[in-house]
Amino acid sequence: MKNSNTYTLLGINNAESILKSDSFSIDEIDLMLGGRAEKENKLVNILKKNKVSYLKKYQFFQKYPEGRSQGIAVTFTGEIGNQLIPNFKDKENVCLLALDQIEDPQNFGQIIRTAECAGIDGIIFPKHHSAPITQSVLQVSQGAFINMPLFEVTNLKNEFKKLKDDDFWIIGIENSINAKPWYDVQYVGKTIIVLGSEGKGIRKMVLDSCDFQSTIPMQGEINSLNVSAAVSAILFERIRQLEAK
């Protein structure tokens, strides 16, 4: 069952993306007098088309004490993360990102932002064993959630089975003796790239559903890479491979 939710996001990038989109109902726009957003050229025409509340600096910070607002806050209502995974049967080059046990909202939001920049076709995440779509996740994404399909599913393994029927290959990014170096794996074509959290990794039942395993060898003493950094490495390696074709 789909639920509509209301969120308040701060900052110019978030505001621009939300106000340009037709997917949401705009409930409130607060603009700080003399703030950066009021002077931002790319917002001027958009704001003219909407009802805006102008607040003095002290009023704005009383209402939004979080900081880093750039002088604008947008409250909107809409459905996020409820899309059904479409049929990719007739497409040749599709890449989906699947997240397992990513419970940190900061990481989730950053991954959405990176995936959008890298041209990924959607992010699959489980209803359980995952951070939910929250205001914090959307805030960190810096508006990238607008153009990134987010597919919340009940069971990753079952979804992988369906997608394999559509000729997808599943690649798990995990440290193991069966994993190939990340640059030796082909990400071109119809692929699903699966990542888990730094601490827990990918659950065994999900990893067993993968056709291949890839790893990013560490050279330092920590031997652990932040998952959003790992996402960046893999997704931009995919872009390199696409451009080399």
VEXDOKE-167175 format. One record per residue (C-alpha): x, y, z; residue in one letter. Coordinates in nm, 2 decimals. Example, Ala and Ser with C-alpha at 12.3 -4.5 7.8 and 13.67 -1.06 7.14 Angstrom:
BEGIN
PT       c1       c2       c3   type
PT     1.23    -0.45     0.78      A
PT     1.37    -0.11     0.71      S
REM end
This chain:
BEGIN
PT       c1       c2       c3   type
PT     0.00     0.00     0.00      M
PT     0.14     0.34    -0.10      K
PT     0.17     0.61     0.16      N
PT     0.22     0.98     0.09      S
PT     0.47     1.15     0.31      N
PT     0.57     1.51     0.38      T
PT     0.93     1.62     0.40      Y
PT     1.12     1.95     0.45      T
PT     1.45     1.98     0.27      L
PT     1.71     2.26     0.29      L
PT     1.94     2.40     0.04      G
PT     1.95     2.53    -0.32      I
PT     2.01     2.20    -0.50      N
PT     1.72     2.03    -0.32      N
PT     1.49     2.33    -0.37      A
PT     1.57     2.36    -0.74      E
PT     1.51     1.98    -0.80      S
PT     1.18     1.97    -0.60      I
PT     1.04     2.29    -0.75      L
PT     1.12     2.18    -1.11      K
PT     0.95     1.84    -1.06      S
PT     0.59     1.77    -1.13      D
PT     0.58     1.48    -0.89      S
PT     0.52     1.66    -0.56      F
PT     0.27     1.89    -0.40      S
PT     0.45     2.20    -0.27      I
PT     0.32     2.28     0.08      D
PT     0.55     2.57     0.19      E
PT     0.86     2.76     0.07      I
PT     1.05     2.96     0.32      D
PT     1.32     3.20     0.20      L
PT     1.56     3.39     0.42      M
PT     1.59     3.76     0.34      L
PT     1.94     3.85     0.23      G
PT     2.04     3.48     0.21      G
PT     2.23     3.31    -0.07      R
PT     1.92     3.14    -0.21      A
PT     1.74     3.48    -0.26      E
PT     2.03     3.59    -0.49      K
PT     2.06     3.26    -0.67      E
PT     1.98     3.32    -1.04      N
PT     1.87     2.96    -1.11      K
PT     1.60     3.00    -0.84      L
PT     1.46     3.34    -0.93      V
PT     1.22     3.23    -1.21      N
PT     1.11     2.92    -1.03      I
PT     1.03     3.11    -0.71      L
PT     0.82     3.36    -0.91      K
PT     0.58     3.07    -0.99      K
PT     0.53     2.97    -0.63      N
PT     0.40     3.12    -0.31      K
PT     0.70     3.21    -0.10      V
PT     0.72     3.32     0.27      S
PT     1.01     3.56     0.33      Y
PT     1.16     3.54     0.67      L
PT     1.42     3.76     0.85      K
PT     1.75     3.59     0.93      K
PT     1.66     3.53     1.30      Y
PT     1.32     3.40     1.21      Q
PT     1.46     3.16     0.96      F
PT     1.72     3.02     1.19      F
PT     1.46     2.98     1.47      Q
PT     1.25     2.77     1.24      K
PT     1.55     2.58     1.08      Y
PT     1.83     2.56     1.33      P
PT     2.00     2.27     1.15      E
PT     2.23     2.51     0.95      G
PT     2.37     2.47     0.59      R
PT     2.03     2.58     0.46      S
PT     2.17     2.84     0.21      Q
PT     1.86     3.04     0.31      G
PT     1.58     2.82     0.16      I
PT     1.36     2.54     0.29      A
PT     1.09     2.36     0.09      V
PT     0.82     2.15     0.24      T
PT     0.65     1.90     0.00      F
PT     0.43     1.60    -0.01      T
PT     0.47     1.30    -0.23      G
PT     0.55     0.93    -0.27      E
PT     0.91     0.83    -0.28      I
PT     1.05     0.48    -0.30      G
PT     0.73     0.30    -0.40      N
PT     0.79     0.24    -0.76      Q
PT     0.76    -0.11    -0.91      L
PT     1.06    -0.24    -1.09      I
PT     0.98    -0.20    -1.46      P
PT     1.02    -0.46    -1.73      N
PT     1.37    -0.43    -1.89      F
PT     1.32    -0.72    -2.13      K
PT     1.38    -0.52    -2.44      D
PT     1.66    -0.31    -2.32      K
PT     2.03    -0.39    -2.38      E
PT     2.23    -0.17    -2.14      N
PT     2.07    -0.14    -1.80      V
PT     2.24    -0.11    -1.46      C
PT     2.06    -0.13    -1.13      L
PT     2.22    -0.09    -0.78      L
PT     2.10    -0.32    -0.50      A
PT     2.17    -0.23    -0.14      L
PT     2.17    -0.48     0.14      D
PT     2.20    -0.38     0.51      Q
PT     2.28    -0.02     0.43      I
PT     2.14     0.13     0.75      E
PT     2.32     0.46     0.77      D
PT     2.10     0.74     0.62      P
PT     2.41     0.94     0.53      Q
PT     2.55     0.66     0.33      N
PT     2.21     0.59     0.17      F
PT     2.17     0.95     0.07      G
PT     2.52     0.98    -0.07      Q
PT     2.48     0.66    -0.27      I
PT     2.16     0.80    -0.43      I
PT     2.35     1.11    -0.53      R
PT     2.65     0.91    -0.67      T
PT     2.42     0.67    -0.86      A
PT     2.23     0.96    -1.02      E
PT     2.56     1.12    -1.13      C
PT     2.67     0.78    -1.28      A
PT     2.36     0.73    -1.48      G
PT     2.23     0.43    -1.29      I
PT     1.87     0.32    -1.39      D
PT     1.75     0.26    -1.03      G
PT     1.83     0.15    -0.68      I
PT     1.67    -0.16    -0.52      I
PT     1.66    -0.18    -0.14      F
PT     1.48    -0.41     0.10      P
PT     1.20    -0.30     0.32      K
PT     1.39    -0.46     0.61      H
PT     1.77    -0.46     0.66      H
PT     1.79    -0.11     0.52      S
PT     1.76     0.25     0.61      A
PT     1.41     0.37     0.51      P
PT     1.35     0.67     0.30      I
PT     1.37     0.96     0.55      T
PT     1.42     1.33     0.54      Q
PT     1.79     1.28     0.63      S
PT     1.84     1.04     0.34      V
PT     1.68     1.29     0.09      L
PT     1.86     1.58     0.24      Q
PT     2.20     1.42     0.18      V
PT     2.11     1.32    -0.18      S
PT     2.10     1.69    -0.27      Q
PT     1.80     1.65    -0.50      G
PT     1.93     1.34    -0.68      A
PT     1.63     1.14    -0.55      F
PT     1.41     1.33    -0.80      I
PT     1.56     1.15    -1.10      N
PT     1.66     0.83    -0.94      M
PT     1.40     0.55    -0.93      P
PT     1.40     0.39    -0.58      L
PT     1.25     0.04    -0.56      F
PT     1.16    -0.08    -0.21      E
PT     1.11    -0.46    -0.22      V
PT     1.02    -0.72     0.03      T
PT     1.28    -0.98    -0.07      N
PT     1.60    -0.91    -0.27      L
PT     1.65    -1.27    -0.36      K
PT     1.31    -1.30    -0.52      N
PT     1.36    -0.98    -0.72      E
PT     1.69    -1.11    -0.84      F
PT     1.53    -1.43    -0.97      K
PT     1.28    -1.22    -1.17      K
PT     1.55    -1.00    -1.31      L
PT     1.76    -1.29    -1.41      K
PT     1.47    -1.40    -1.63      D
PT     1.51    -1.07    -1.80      D
PT     1.88    -1.16    -1.87      D
PT     2.04    -0.96    -1.59      F
PT     2.37    -1.07    -1.44      W
PT     2.41    -1.01    -1.06      I
PT     2.75    -0.89    -0.93      I
PT     2.81    -0.88    -0.56      G
PT     3.08    -0.65    -0.43      I
PT     3.23    -0.85    -0.14      E
PT     3.57    -0.95     0.00      N
PT     3.61    -1.33    -0.05      S
PT     3.84    -1.58    -0.21      I
PT     3.59    -1.62    -0.49      N
PT     3.59    -1.25    -0.58      A
PT     3.77    -1.10    -0.88      K
PT     3.94    -0.76    -0.87      P
PT     3.68    -0.49    -0.94      W
PT     3.85    -0.38    -1.26      Y
PT     3.85    -0.73    -1.41      D
PT     3.47    -0.76    -1.40      V
PT     3.24    -0.65    -1.68      Q
PT     2.97    -0.41    -1.58      Y
PT     2.84    -0.35    -1.93      V
PT     2.51    -0.49    -2.04      G
PT     2.22    -0.58    -1.81      K
PT     2.37    -0.58    -1.46      T
PT     2.28    -0.55    -1.10      I
PT     2.55    -0.44    -0.87      I
PT     2.50    -0.55    -0.51      V
PT     2.66    -0.38    -0.21      L
PT     2.64    -0.43     0.16      G
PT     2.74    -0.23     0.46      S
PT     3.11    -0.20     0.57      E
PT     3.04    -0.39     0.89      G
PT     2.79    -0.66     0.79      K
PT     2.85    -0.69     0.42      G
PT     2.60    -0.87     0.20      I
PT     2.38    -1.13     0.37      R
PT     2.47    -1.49     0.26      K
PT     2.13    -1.56     0.11      M
PT     2.16    -1.25    -0.11      V
PT     2.53    -1.32    -0.19      L
PT     2.44    -1.68    -0.30      D
PT     2.20    -1.53    -0.56      S
PT     2.49    -1.34    -0.73      C
PT     2.64    -1.48    -1.05      D
PT     2.98    -1.31    -0.98      F
PT     3.17    -1.16    -0.69      Q
PT     3.40    -0.86    -0.72      S
PT     3.63    -0.69    -0.47      T
PT     3.82    -0.37    -0.42      I
PT     4.15    -0.47    -0.26      P
PT     4.27    -0.24     0.02      M
PT     4.63    -0.12     0.06      Q
PT     4.60     0.06     0.39      G
PT     4.59    -0.06     0.75      E
PT     4.21    -0.01     0.80      I
PT     4.11    -0.26     0.53      N
PT     3.76    -0.12     0.50      S
PT     3.62     0.12     0.25      L
PT     3.31     0.34     0.31      N
PT     3.03     0.19     0.11      V
PT     2.95     0.52    -0.07      S
PT     3.32     0.54    -0.18      A
PT     3.30     0.18    -0.30      A
PT     2.98     0.26    -0.50      V
PT     3.17     0.55    -0.67      S
PT     3.46     0.33    -0.77      A
PT     3.24     0.06    -0.92      I
PT     2.99     0.28    -1.10      L
PT     3.26     0.50    -1.26      F
PT     3.45     0.19    -1.36      E
PT     3.13     0.09    -1.54      R
PT     3.12     0.43    -1.72      I
PT     3.49     0.38    -1.82      R
PT     3.39     0.04    -1.97      Q
PT     3.09     0.19    -2.16      L
PT     3.31     0.46    -2.31      E
PT     3.57     0.21    -2.41      A
PT     3.33     0.01    -2.62      K
REM end
